[in-house]
Amino acid sequence: MKISIKNNQLEVVINSQGAELISLQKTSTKREYIWEGNPTFWGKHSPVLFPIVGTLKNNQFEYKNKHYTLPRHGFARDYEFELISKTESSAIFSLQSSTETRAVYPFDFELQLHYVLNENELVVAYKIINKTDVMMPFSIGAHPAFALSEFFEHYSLEFEFQEALKSYSLENDLLSKKTTLLPMHQKQVQLAYSLFENDALIFKEMQSKKITILENGNPLLGFHFNDFKNFGIWTKINAPFLCLEPWLGYSDTINSNGKLEDKEAIQFVAAQQEFLCSFKIEIY
């Protein structure tokens, strides 16, 4: 089921499958800002990553002496969400735990995705509700892919601050200790496919909490992620999109012990409590 929301500046479409953002258009120009999902390159648009981000060592984790298997980025993106609230300019989707989810992630939870339009901005919020009587470990992340209509080299990223951005390399989909510094000049990084020859750029932390995509030197969209410590930037070679991915969590490290509570960058929500975080896409 596809749900549409709009205001006088933006029009948005969300697919209830995965509560996935599949379209974000500027009303005045009809320009599309979300990747079309062509499976030749990548068949997704903006999946939610829950209850893990990235890859587990051996695709498994241990919790209370039991082993569980989870695929890369978890399962939430594969489930049908229920639409629980809607106005002209907002929508809230919900995924409840089930026998099926508890078999791979042994917690009772509700995951809500909130989409709210505010003038030229789309706010996307995640609410994780712990329905158990124990502390619930989890990771949450976003994976929006932004459509690039011109040559990839016509785009650059402007960061909030001039800083040393240390990217961690993947080794068999796990985070290694090998790092590289992203070349930045006057707060800007020139995009080139060569940056992504070894998959995503993964940052455990960065000072900047806003990244602007520049098209031929002009601001195309602003991406705000105050609530997220970790970040990924990704594309596929020759693909006309760029993913900006705010995360709370990332792939296991190569020396991970496999215990979910010990996982690097894991988050916790207390028993019968909720956790809220959000990011914002600003269209210029």
C-alpha positions as CSV (number, residue, x, y, z in Angstrom):
1,M,0.0,0.0,0.0
2,K,1.3,3.4,-1.0
3,I,0.5,6.4,1.3
4,S,0.9,10.0,0.1
5,I,1.4,13.1,2.2
6,K,1.9,16.7,1.0
7,N,2.1,20.3,1.9
8,N,2.4,23.4,-0.3
9,Q,6.1,22.7,-1.1
10,L,6.7,18.9,-1.0
11,E,4.9,15.7,-2.0
12,V,5.9,12.4,-0.4
13,V,5.0,8.7,-1.0
14,I,5.7,6.0,1.5
15,N,5.3,2.2,0.9
16,S,3.7,0.4,3.8
17,Q,6.1,-2.5,2.9
18,G,9.0,-1.6,5.2
19,A,7.4,1.9,5.8
20,E,9.9,2.9,3.1
21,L,10.1,6.4,1.7
22,I,9.9,5.9,-2.1
23,S,9.3,9.4,-3.4
24,L,10.1,13.0,-2.4
25,Q,9.2,15.7,-4.9
26,K,9.3,19.4,-4.9
27,T,5.8,20.5,-5.8
28,S,6.8,23.5,-8.0
29,T,9.3,21.6,-10.2
30,K,8.2,17.9,-9.8
31,R,11.9,17.0,-9.4
32,E,12.3,13.6,-7.7
33,Y,14.9,13.5,-4.9
34,I,14.6,9.7,-4.0
35,W,16.3,7.0,-6.1
36,E,13.9,5.1,-8.3
37,G,15.0,1.7,-7.0
38,N,16.2,0.3,-10.4
39,P,17.4,-3.2,-9.4
40,T,20.1,-3.1,-12.0
41,F,22.0,-1.0,-9.4
42,W,20.0,-1.3,-6.2
43,G,16.4,-2.3,-5.7
44,K,15.7,-0.2,-2.6
45,H,14.8,3.5,-2.0
46,S,15.2,4.2,1.7
47,P,15.0,1.1,3.9
48,V,15.0,1.3,7.7
49,L,17.8,-0.7,9.4
50,F,16.5,-2.5,12.5
51,P,17.2,-4.2,14.9
52,I,20.8,-4.2,13.6
53,V,22.8,-2.0,11.3
54,G,25.3,-3.7,9.0
55,T,26.5,-7.3,9.3
56,L,26.9,-9.6,12.2
57,K,29.9,-11.9,12.5
58,N,28.7,-15.2,10.9
59,N,25.3,-13.5,10.7
60,Q,24.7,-14.5,14.3
61,F,24.5,-13.0,17.7
62,E,24.4,-14.5,21.2
63,Y,21.9,-13.5,23.9
64,K,21.5,-15.3,27.3
65,N,23.5,-18.2,26.0
66,K,21.3,-18.7,22.9
67,H,22.3,-18.1,19.3
68,Y,20.2,-16.2,16.8
69,T,20.6,-15.5,13.1
70,L,19.9,-12.1,11.5
71,P,20.6,-11.0,8.0
72,R,22.5,-7.8,7.1
73,H,20.6,-4.7,8.4
74,G,18.0,-6.8,10.2
75,F,14.4,-7.6,9.2
76,A,12.2,-4.5,9.6
77,R,12.6,-3.4,6.0
78,D,11.0,-6.7,4.9
79,Y,7.8,-6.5,6.9
80,E,4.5,-4.8,6.2
81,F,3.9,-1.9,8.5
82,E,0.4,-0.8,9.8
83,L,-0.6,2.8,9.1
84,I,-1.8,4.0,12.6
85,S,-2.2,7.7,12.0
86,K,-2.5,10.1,9.0
87,T,-3.1,13.7,8.2
88,E,-2.6,15.5,5.0
89,S,1.1,16.3,5.8
90,S,2.0,13.4,8.2
91,A,1.8,9.6,8.6
92,I,2.8,7.2,11.3
93,F,3.6,3.5,10.6
94,S,3.9,0.7,13.1
95,L,5.6,-2.7,13.2
96,Q,4.8,-5.0,16.2
97,S,7.0,-8.0,17.2
98,S,5.6,-11.4,16.4
99,T,6.3,-15.1,16.9
100,E,8.3,-14.8,13.7
101,T,10.4,-11.8,14.8
102,R,11.0,-13.2,18.3
103,A,12.5,-16.3,16.7
104,V,15.4,-14.2,15.4
105,Y,15.3,-11.3,17.9
106,P,13.9,-12.4,21.3
107,F,12.2,-9.2,22.4
108,D,8.7,-7.7,22.4
109,F,8.8,-4.3,20.7
110,E,7.0,-1.8,18.6
111,L,8.9,0.1,15.9
112,Q,7.2,3.3,14.7
113,L,8.2,5.4,11.7
114,H,6.9,9.0,11.7
115,Y,6.9,11.1,8.5
116,V,6.1,14.8,9.0
117,L,6.3,17.6,6.4
118,N,7.2,21.0,7.7
119,E,7.5,23.7,4.9
120,N,10.5,22.6,2.8
121,E,11.6,19.8,5.2
122,L,10.7,16.2,5.7
123,V,11.3,14.9,9.2
124,V,11.6,11.2,9.6
125,A,11.5,9.9,13.2
126,Y,11.9,6.5,14.7
127,K,10.3,5.4,18.0
128,I,11.4,2.1,19.5
129,I,9.1,0.9,22.3
130,N,10.4,-1.8,24.6
131,K,7.5,-4.0,25.7
132,T,9.6,-6.4,27.7
133,D,10.6,-6.3,31.3
134,V,14.4,-6.4,30.5
135,M,16.8,-3.9,28.9
136,M,16.5,-4.3,25.1
137,P,19.7,-3.9,23.0
138,F,19.2,-2.7,19.4
139,S,20.6,-0.6,16.6
140,I,18.6,1.7,14.3
141,G,19.6,3.4,11.1
142,A,18.4,5.0,7.9
143,H,19.5,4.3,4.3
144,P,18.0,6.9,2.0
145,A,19.3,7.0,-1.6
146,F,19.1,10.3,-3.3
147,A,18.7,10.5,-7.1
148,L,21.5,12.3,-9.0
149,S,20.4,13.4,-12.4
150,E,23.8,14.7,-13.6
151,F,27.2,13.1,-13.9
152,F,28.4,11.8,-10.5
153,E,31.5,14.1,-10.6
154,H,29.2,17.2,-10.8
155,Y,28.3,16.6,-7.1
156,S,30.1,17.3,-3.9
157,L,29.3,17.1,-0.2
158,E,29.6,20.1,2.1
159,F,30.0,19.3,5.8
160,E,29.0,21.4,8.7
161,F,32.6,21.6,9.8
162,Q,36.1,21.3,8.4
163,E,37.2,18.1,10.1
164,A,39.4,15.0,9.8
165,L,36.9,12.3,8.7
166,K,38.2,8.8,9.5
167,S,36.5,6.1,7.5
168,Y,36.7,2.5,8.6
169,S,37.2,-0.2,6.0
170,L,35.1,-3.4,5.8
171,E,36.8,-6.8,5.7
172,N,34.4,-9.6,4.7
173,D,31.5,-7.1,5.6
174,L,32.9,-6.6,9.1
175,L,34.5,-3.5,10.4
176,S,38.3,-3.7,10.4
177,K,40.9,-1.4,12.1
178,K,42.1,-0.1,8.7
179,T,41.1,3.5,8.2
180,T,41.5,6.2,5.6
181,L,41.0,9.9,5.8
182,L,38.4,11.4,3.5
183,P,39.9,14.2,1.4
184,M,38.2,17.4,2.5
185,H,38.9,21.0,1.3
186,Q,37.1,24.0,2.8
187,K,34.4,21.7,4.3
188,Q,33.8,20.0,0.9
189,V,34.4,16.5,-0.4
190,Q,34.3,16.1,-4.2
191,L,32.4,12.9,-5.2
192,A,34.0,10.3,-7.3
193,Y,33.2,6.6,-7.7
194,S,36.8,5.8,-6.7
195,L,35.8,6.7,-3.1
196,F,33.5,3.6,-3.0
197,E,35.7,1.0,-4.6
198,N,35.8,-0.8,-1.3
199,D,32.1,-0.4,-0.5
200,A,30.7,2.2,1.9
201,L,32.5,4.9,3.8
202,I,31.8,4.2,7.5
203,F,32.4,6.8,10.2
204,K,32.2,5.9,13.9
205,E,31.8,9.6,14.7
206,M,32.0,13.0,13.1
207,Q,31.6,16.5,14.4
208,S,29.3,17.6,11.6
209,K,25.6,17.0,12.0
210,K,24.5,18.4,8.7
211,I,25.7,17.4,5.2
212,T,24.6,19.3,2.1
213,I,24.6,17.7,-1.4
214,L,25.9,20.3,-3.9
215,E,25.0,20.0,-7.6
216,N,27.4,22.0,-9.7
217,G,28.4,23.9,-6.6
218,N,24.8,24.8,-5.7
219,P,22.9,23.4,-2.7
220,L,20.5,20.6,-3.7
221,L,19.4,19.3,-0.3
222,G,20.5,19.5,3.3
223,F,20.6,16.4,5.5
224,H,20.4,16.9,9.3
225,F,21.1,14.1,11.7
226,N,21.7,15.5,15.3
227,D,20.5,12.3,17.0
228,F,22.9,9.9,15.2
229,K,26.5,9.3,16.2
230,N,27.5,6.9,13.4
231,F,27.3,7.5,9.7
232,G,27.6,5.8,6.3
233,I,28.0,7.1,2.8
234,W,27.5,4.7,-0.1
235,T,26.8,4.2,-3.8
236,K,27.5,1.5,-6.3
237,I,30.0,2.1,-9.1
238,N,28.3,4.0,-12.0
239,A,25.0,4.2,-10.1
240,P,23.1,7.6,-10.3
241,F,22.4,7.8,-6.6
242,L,24.1,8.6,-3.3
243,C,23.1,7.2,0.1
244,L,23.5,9.3,3.3
245,E,23.0,6.9,6.2
246,P,22.6,8.1,9.8
247,W,23.1,5.2,12.2
248,L,23.1,4.2,15.8
249,G,25.3,1.1,15.4
250,Y,27.3,-0.5,12.6
251,S,28.6,-3.8,11.5
252,D,30.4,-6.1,13.9
253,T,34.1,-5.6,14.2
254,I,36.3,-8.5,13.0
255,N,37.2,-9.3,16.7
256,S,33.6,-9.2,18.0
257,N,32.7,-11.8,20.6
258,G,29.2,-12.2,19.2
259,K,27.3,-11.2,22.4
260,L,24.6,-8.7,21.5
261,E,25.1,-6.7,24.8
262,D,28.8,-6.3,24.0
263,K,28.4,-5.3,20.4
264,E,30.2,-2.1,19.6
265,A,27.9,1.0,19.4
266,I,24.8,-1.0,20.5
267,Q,22.0,1.0,22.0
268,F,19.7,0.1,24.9
269,V,16.2,1.0,25.8
270,A,15.0,0.3,29.4
271,A,12.2,-2.1,30.2
272,Q,8.8,-0.7,29.3
273,Q,10.4,2.5,28.0
274,E,10.8,4.1,24.5
275,F,13.6,5.6,22.5
276,L,13.2,8.4,19.9
277,C,15.5,9.7,17.2
278,S,15.0,11.6,14.0
279,F,16.7,13.0,10.9
280,K,15.6,15.7,8.5
281,I,15.8,16.2,4.7
282,E,15.7,19.9,3.7
283,I,14.9,20.6,0.0
284,Y,16.3,23.9,-1.4
